[in-house]
Amino acid sequence: MTEASIPAPLTSDWQALPPRAARLAALAGAFGGLFVPGVPLAAAWWFFDLPAGLWGAVVGLLVGIVFGAWLGRRRLTRTRWRLDAQGLGLRRDLMWQLETRIPISRVQHLDLRRGPLERRAGLATLIVHTAGTRMSAVTVSGLDQADAERLRDTLSHQLDQDADAL
């Protein structure tokens, strides 16, 4: 392998996801919030014939949309990733802090997924399939497309080096 084909260097600092990923997550969260808690709240308001009738039900839908958008945006703005010599780290901090560590030795294969909205925003989702059960995978959504490709290439390059050492 030539020197030019080696991926970019590793980073030991926690990297934030781009702001446009939070906007996309807010859109997805608003759609989810429409159905939970929006529709149940509106249906309860309508079913129990509470004051303001139809307007109260509409407000219930709007509350669900706004809450879902806020939650989706907050989830992605508080997600960080880093790649170091040991592997990929992912830190999520919404209400409880969750830190996931994927050692290079556990990585089986890598996928990049880009839906139509992600492509339009220049984003991608990296799926890291790990050793273990049949459905073991860690998904990192909202990555900048260049970062996702760099992570995939760096992890696969490290896998190739580890395989050559055996």
BELBEL-V44660 format. One line per field, one symbol per residue. phi: phi as a letter, one per 20 degrees, with the letter a starting at -180 (. if undefined). psi: psi as a letter, one per 30 degrees, with the letter a starting at -180 (. if undefined). burial: I if it has 24 or more other C-alpha atoms within 12 Angstrom, else O. A space follows every 10 residues. Layout:
phi: ???
psi: ???
burial: ???
This chain:
phi: .effeffgff cdefdeffgf ffffffffff ffffecdgff fffffffelf gmlffffffg ffffffffff fffffffddc cbccfeqddc cdbeddecdd cdfgfefebc cdccffffff emdbdedded fpffdfbddd enffgfffff ffffffffff ffffff
psi: kleffkllll kfkkklllef eeeeeeeeee eefeejgeee eeeeeeeghl kfceeeeeee eeeeeeeeee eeeeeefgkl llkaffakkk kkidekkkkk kjkeffkelk kkkjleeeee fhllkkjjkl kblegjkkkj lgkkeeeeee eeeeeeeeee eeeff.
burial: OOOOOOOOOI OOOOIIIIOI IIIIIIIIII IIIIIIIIIO IIIOOOOOOO OOOOOIIOII IIIIIIIIII IIIIIIIIII IIIIOOIIII IIOOOOOOOO IIIIIIIIII IIIIOOOIOO OIIIIIIIII OOOOOOOIII IIIIIOIIII IIIIIIIIIO OOOOOO
